[in-house]
Amino acid sequence: MGSSQESEVREPPVPDPVSLVFRALPYGVAVGVGCQAMVTWTVRTLQIGAPAGAKPSLDSAPALVLLIGTLLGLVIAGLATWRALAPIENPWRQAMLSIIAALGSFAVSLVTLPIDRTFGRTGLLVLAGVCGLVAMLIGQRTPRPLRGP
């Protein structure tokens, strides 16, 4: 038999890649939709005191927040998905799925328009809060990347 000094080196369990993807994609989409809800809320807040212009201007504060904020929301959704997919340790798959989550968050974020029209800025804050809660719950269940020695 073996001596008591023998020790077995056990490798940590590798997460199931399919379940990891099914957690990471909704996580990224929730983060992205929450960001887009906050962008829409910021634009609506900036528009409160501004006079209505005869011609839309791309150099106005609401337009710049909308354009830059939308792009940043996509990037944040992609980065959140990338981070959630870190345990698979495959940059190609991480990049591909991050792009899918970012573009998916943009498509799903179109829900901010009817929410804004129906419930106003309060509805946008509620949507951002719900998305943050969903992302937090999914993020807690996502395995962390394995650290090397």
Sequence and secondary structure as in RCSB ss.txt:
>XXXX:A:sequence
MGSSQESEVREPPVPDPVSLVFRALPYGVAVGVGCQAMVTWTVRTLQIGAPAGAKPSLDSAPALVLLIGTLLGLV
IAGLATWRALAPIENPWRQAMLSIIAALGSFAVSLVTLPIDRTFGRTGLLVLAGVCGLVAMLIGQRTPRPLRGP
>XXXX:A:secstr
   TT           HHHHHHHHHHHHHHHHHHHHHHHHHHHHHHHHSS   SS  TTSHHHHHHHHHHHHHHH
HHHHHHHHHTGGG  HHHHHHHHHHHHHHHHHHGGGHHHHHHHHHHHHHHHHHHHHHHHHHHHHHHS       
